[in-house]
Amino acid sequence: ETKSELSLSDYKGKIVILDFWATWCPPCREGIPDLVELKEKYGGDGFEVIGISLDGVTRGGQTLDDVEPFIDDFDINYPIVIGDENIMNTYGGIRSIPTSFVLDREGNIVSQYVGLAPISSYEEDIRRIKENDLDDQQVIAAPDFTFPLVNPEG
């Protein structure tokens, strides 16, 4: 059964990378193969990448139709949802893309990266979460959302 929507709350218990991106954004395009690789490497082990496409709100929404072909072209192996302006504000005001968040298994934000993050940073975050090696930082729960899925089988 293919689902037409994705809710972040469905991923409690998993380590999640949330990636805010758009098809027209060069550093976003550059970072996606790393996310595909992370999903391949850790995906069987309580880990997920969720791509939040901002193609519907950036540039007047002109590139929204590009999202589906883009998923095929880049062999994206993780779910992509269509975000809205509200989610950009909810996550502290996304001002540039890519912006990504790493969430622990409880759905708390462990790291935030504005701009292209090296794959090694994500791997270090994943390791720290798995080994429970997190600083006693202020715990901020990632706001829940439900969005339409572009690739329901993703």
N, C-alpha and C positions, 0 to 999 in steps of 0.2 A: 504494500500500500504506500503510495507516494504521498508525502505531506506537502501541503501548499504553503505552510507557514513554519517559521522557526522561532522558538522562544529561548532566550538565554537561560531561563530557569531550568530548561530540560537538560542542561549540561552540568548541573551541580554534581560534584564528585569527580569532575574532569578538570585537568589543567586546560585553560583556553587562551588562545591568542585571538584578540579582536583586532581586525585590521580595517581601518577606515581608508578607502581608496577610491579611485575612479579610473576608467579606461584611458582617459586622455592624459594622465599624469605620468611623466617619464620615470620619476623615482619609484612610483607605485609599481609600474611595469617591471622595473629592475628588481624589486624586492619579491615579486610573486614566486619566481622559481625557488627562492629560499623557503618560502612558506610551504610550497608543494613538497619540497625535500623534508622539511620538518614533519609534515603530516605522514609522509612515507616512513620516516624513521621512528616516530613516536606514536603514530596513530592507533596502533593496536593496544596501546598501554594507557588508556584513560586520558587521552589528549585529543584536542580538536582545535582547528583553526576555523574561525568564522570571518568571512570577508563581508564588510558592510559597504556596499557600493553607494557612492554619493553622486552617481551619474544623473540621478533624478533631480538633484537640487543644485548641482554646480552647472555653470555655463547654460543656465536656462533649461536644463534637462535635455539638451540636444543629443547627448550621447547615450541616452538610456537604452536605445535599441542596439547599441554596440556591446552591451554586457554579455548577452548570451553567446554571440560568436566569439567574443574574447575568452570566455571560459573554455570553449573548445580549442581555440588557438593555443592557449597557454596550458592546456591539459590540467586545469585546476581540479584538484581531487578533494576539495573541502567545500562546505556549503557557502553559497553567496546569497546574501539578502539585499533587498533594496531599502536603503535607509532614507530618512527624511530630515528636515531641518530640526525638528524637535530632538532627535537623538544626538545631533551635533551639540545642541545646547546642554542636554542632559549629561553628556560626557565632558562638561567643563568648557565647552566652546571649542569645537574643532576648527582651528584657523588655517592649518595647512595640512596637506596630505602628502604621503601617508602619515597617519598618526595611529599608533597601535598600543594596545593595552595587554598585559599578561595577567591572567586571573588564576588564583589558586583554586584548589578543589572546593573551597567554600564559596567561591564566587567573589572573592575580594581582589582588588587591584594591587598587584605586586610591583609592576613596573609600567611606565608610560614612555613611549618613544615618539618624539615629534620629528618627522623626517625618516629617511631610510635607516633602519637599524641593521647592524651586521648580524648575520645568523648566529655568531658566537654569543652575542648578548642574549638572544632567545634561549640558546642552549644552556647558558649559565643560569638564567631564570628557571628553566625547567628543572635543572639539577638542584637548585636551591629549594624549590618547592618539594621535590621528591625527597630530599634529605632533611626537610624541615629546618633549613638553615636560613630562616628569614629573620631580619632584624625586627625588633619590637617597634615596628613603624606604626604610624596611625593606620588603623584598618578602615579602608573605604570600600564599601560594598559596591560592586559594579551595578549600575541601574539595569533592571530587567527591561527587555523589549520583546515585541513580537512583530516580525516583518515577513512580507512575502518572500518565499524562496524562489530564486531564479532557476536553480538546478536541483529539483526535488530529490533526484537520486544521488546527489553529491555527498 
